Amino acid sequence: ETLFVAGFIGSPPMNLLPLDILAGHAANLPNLPPATDTIGIRPGALTIAEPDGPATRLTGTIELIEPLGGEFHVHLRLGDHTEALVASLPIDTRLEEAADLTLHAPHTDLHPFNARTGRRTDLN
């Protein structure tokens, strides 16, 4: 329900992206509640394969690949944004640093927040 918890819980924690950065590097964003200026996406929700149903496509450059047991943590640079987007991908995924990569985030896995209030914008 809050940005603090979203950024604190999980390993790796939820990606928290300013909406203007996301809009500049994503295709097919859903309609979002008013006052949304930050989008949260859990690393495990990002996939290379297009999911069934509506999804947002994000394209960036692979900055770092961390092999961790049965998965990779892939750090994807979205333009000049200071923080990389982190995705948890299967260990058998073929990846190369400095290559462009497109990831998909199902619309049901996009979490809208307002940075000023620190709260989700889709909860009453």
Secondary structure, 3 states (H helix, E strand, C coil): CEHHHHHHCCCCCCEEEEHHHHHHHEECCCCCCCCCCEEEECHHHCECCCCCCCEEEEEEEEEEEEEECCEEEEEEECCCCCCCEEEEEECCCCCCCCCEEEEEEEHHHCEEEECCCCEECCCC
